[in-house]
Amino acid sequence: MWYLILGHDRPGSLPARQAARPAHLARLEALAALGRLLLAGPCPAIDAEDPGPAGFSGSLIVAEFPSLEAARAWAEADPYVTAGVYERVEVRPFRKVLP
């Protein structure tokens, strides 16, 4: 089943985000290689493609896992969590309808 993972950044976490980004992306690339990643990306803190020093308010990931528990465990092990980028993470079942 698909699961939506929404990470909410802590204020001032841009330096930690930048440092943890390679490890974060490697995990996403591993899911993509397995055909289990539907989409992933950051949410700019301002209305701009590149928010610069304003940074990001969080990230959205939609990926396939065998259970909600597995999705939560994967999300909690994310480098952005361990580096303190996210202040909280939501994990919910997701049903893809379109396209």
Secondary structure, DSSP 8 states (H G I E B T S, - for coil): -EEEEEEEE-TT-HHHHHHHHHHHHHHHHHHHHTT-EEEEEEEESSSSSS-GGG-EEEEEEEEE-SSHHHHHHHHHTSHHHHTT-EEEEEEEEE-----
